[in-house]
């Protein structure tokens, strides 16, 4: 193939098509896809862990921005990953169309007769007692019984077996198109969101309730179901050594109008299906219920979902205290209360005395330390607290079922009470209508794969000739795969066609079999 | 009954027996005495039996399937590599000389497990507590062990192929050697496809040196990898189904998912290369070795160093 400058457009297209069709191209694209995935696993990815990407950029002043511009931090969403995938599928289609056409033709067609039988790799002649016509009929019947596709034409028989190899191979490859379709439709029209719900509260499936913790597909229509999940109870259980046993959210499902329909137990490995949504147990945390009033005026009365700090090395995450904040914009100036929760007072006491971190798995006299700040709250909706512009007026502490008062200068007396400590559950909510398609495609991949690897295509030809005292049956055959296994099968066929009293005329010729 | 004790004793016995069997197997390669081979087999089977005891006792001690963390996974992997070699390579393919290398792989696997991630038997963490651990993990270990055997055979093929090529170049003046299976068939009709199982362009087997012919090694490597590939495919699919159930998505490019995909892709490339003119033989073998390395990364690097959802070092 020359790439002379005199190519017409038509010729160039043909050239590109031919290149895409070649196995070499498909192979290189396949290995490029693997290489791209390797990059994606070695560098932190924005969709999975944006904070680690930020850290990487901070640590690698030269390579960081370079990788960023190349899309290395979002490999699976980068234009070049999409390009490789698209080219691979185009190459696959270019290869599959002609193969499929050829396969359909081969299935429709009767096996083709051969004129010369001596030249085949496997070749034998047997003398039988019957006439040539009957010998051909017997041979055809024998091969049919061995599940060959047989075509008899007078004294000649052509037979083949193992078309399933090609059928399987094509099924395997075409199934990837179905897989791609299922992924694109499912991910494109669906969403995945994180629902945080405290015991006794209800989460309603609506955009704002996901508080930004949601990723929607490109073609997602915004049609949330409006169903509610009321968390009746969350339970985490541990063994004595601190190893978790199970995490369970007991949830009451409410319809659009808020009427209870049923209850579900959502636990790890046991998601629930609610109105076309899949709901998974993902995480949990502590949510102290606090009542806050300033000079007798109630400003806050609800649970606060606390977050846990990342533990330093060698410290179990369960030993870390939980943090949260209450932002009050009603008083003048604004009041911010930052909270540090120790669900187990013993762990706090132990840490104060010995400096040893202790896991806190159950609540035991929960304890809160808090600091009070005054100053303008820049972003009241944000969960985190930036204390840089604020003025700290002091700190105090609070036990469960207890009350604590705090004097805020110029504002009045702040009164905090801590009636109870609840838990919140983090539920992953997702909608993906492509799952059945993807599953079907995966099954087809497997179903096609097995015959495409293990079935071998083989052909056998027979020609009966009149001979003194009966007939001479010439048998030729070859196999495209598993050639050494076919050698035995061919011997069996020769014996089967010849029958017990047959005489093998000349030993079969073996050319370089292994 | 102290199952923990039995399991750990059997584990130690396994390492020593495998080590002894490995030495005996290599001695057989060097000296070619049949007595040595028989002795090596006896010790290998004793080692495999001890390995099995260690696995079963571990399961009894923890009261669950004995493949819930890296230590246990390694124990089962070592067992399956040895048994797989005995059954597939010695039994089916009739190649006696590979077992020493498989034993070496198993000894290393066990030694690494004992040194770097020993853990006491303990119950499963909630994310692993599903019947899918029986399906997905069993498929993954079986596929891995077969890929490992295929990888060992491929590395030996590359070594042997080189020495055969050298010998061939040295003996070029003599009579030409007949062409082997992978060559184009003179009698093939119009729709000839290359045979992916044919020896990959390897020259005539010559009974020289301690290893079987390159063609035989190449063929057994292909057979084992072609056997492993659907199992690995099934393991990835089963993993995706489990991931959908446990994490709410069937695929999320978690490092383990990514590397099992990379491994799958490379071996898929190998199988295609086998039936592509010009890629057979050494080139295909290099792809298989890359797949073997990718497999080791999928198991070791992803579990130990790359942060992800599959970091099950401690169960």
Interface residues (C-beta under 8 A of the other chain):
Chain A: X23 X24 X26 X27 X30 X31 X33 X34 X37 X38 X40 X41 X42 X45 X48 X49 X75 X76 X102 X106 X112 X114 X119 X120 X121 X183 X192 X239 X241 X243 X244 X245 X246 X247 X267 X268 X269 X270 X271 X278 X280 X282 X428 X430 X432 X435 X438 X439 X442 X443 X445 X446 X449 X450 X453 X454 X459 X478 X480 X481 X482 X483 X511 X512 X513 X514
Chain B: X122 X123 X125 X126 X127 X129 X130 X132 X178 X179 X180 X181 X185 X186 X187 X188 X189 X191 X192 X193 X195 X196 X197 X198 X199 X205 X215 X219 X226 X229 X230 X233 X234 X237 X240 X241 X244 X245 X246 X247 X248 X249 X250 X251 X252 X253 X254 X255 X258 X259 X261 X262 X265 X266 X268 X269 X271 X272 X273 X275 X276 X278 X279 X287 X294 X302 X306 X307
